[in-house]
Amino acid sequence: MLRLSRSIVSQQEANAVSRVLLKDGYLGMGNEVQAFETELADFVGTSHESVICVNSGTAALHLAVQAVLNPGDEILVQSLTYVASFQAISAVGVVPIACEVLPDSLTIDLDDAKQRLTARTKAIMPVHYASNPGDLDAIYAFAKEHNLRVIEDAAHAFGCTYQNHKIGSFGDIICFSFDGIKNITSGEGGAVVTTDSIVAEKVKDARLLGVEKDTQKRFSNERSWEFDVTQQGYRYHLSNVFAAIGRVQLKRFPTEFAPKRIALAKVYRTRLAKISGIQLLSTDLGAIIPHIQPILVLQGQRDRLRQFLVKQGIQTGIHYKPNHLLTYYGGGKTQLPITEQLYNELLSLPLHPGLTIDDINQVCDVINRFFNEN
Ligand SMILES: Cc1ncc(COP(=O)(O)O)c(C=O)c1O
């Protein structure tokens, strides 16, 4: 079975975990998390105090939303994203306003978003779908014009660049995910990146149950006993065990994971471009490190192709069921015809650094066979 995605971990990660377990013996949030934050900041190209690690990408988004918005505020977000984006928003009592995507990149359609602005709109959440940050210049100009905060859902986009600048090195608030199958993993984990020091302080406290300035204490192996709490907080801090995995992954990323993902995606693009029943999304493999490999299958053939691939032992996925169709988010009361059409055509093919070029060629051979026979 060729898997859609999987974690790629080695003895190096296992050694790092056993160092924390057996030598350091401190499994909570401490020096290992501090080191991971510093190394992430250096990698991304931002100041050390701008990176705040948490225990998932969803937690990163949740704390980012809580830091800048209030219950009843509205945020513009594409419907075509993982439910995590929507859940992080509604957890704060903020209303996610589902928007259309541009059909060639599946990033937010600003013309559509503009129609959905109200007096309550306070932010926009662009989702870097399949690692593509879209037209961030236009998004930030739109935000400036309408006085909105920008929370980038960069769960897919760790290590990617926009106009030669790494995602996270510029912008308002950027959220990464390090769950098991992302560009790098810490087992589970995520990070908020922001140079807004007020937001950074709020997020740092909120990840530790709202206990003020606990981060500094924990990084010097102390605890706060006398403290104040001024906001709702959560147990969202990262553990030293997970940070140790993330640190190894970050080292492996530039030389192993990034080039491998790009090389595999290039084979897909070259081979699938020749098939008329398939449409590729626009992307720039010189700038992004692809986390997933979605394609559009035209003429109502998606489900048949999917079954054909499964029969040949090739796992596929659908990224994603649009959120506006979910009961909790209106159950389709809002109509987004472009998104709904794309949802019927989307198919994600296997992509992870454990695959070989031969594996990708095999997937493409099966797809070719399907279209020749149909
Ligand atoms: C677009 C998007 N946003 C947010 C998340 C949430 O990240 P995590 O799984 O680390 O909570 C994911 C993870 O799959 C994602 O794909």
The ligand as a Gaussian input file, in Angstrom:
#p B3LYP/6-31G(d) Opt

LIG

0 1
 C       -4.956000      23.892000       7.058000
 C       -4.739000      23.376000       8.442000
 N       -4.959000      24.184000       9.484000
 C       -4.752000      23.782000      10.750000
 C       -4.331000      22.508000      11.033000
 C       -4.199000      22.078000      12.456000
 O       -2.945000      21.623000      12.830000
 P       -2.803000      20.487000      13.954000
 O       -3.152000      19.182000      13.360000
 O       -1.341000      20.571000      14.331000
 O       -3.682000      20.868000      15.090000
 C       -4.077000      21.621000       9.988000
 C       -3.621000      20.246000      10.258000
 O       -3.858000      19.305000       9.596000
 C       -4.294000      22.063000       8.654000
 O       -4.094000      21.246000       7.620000

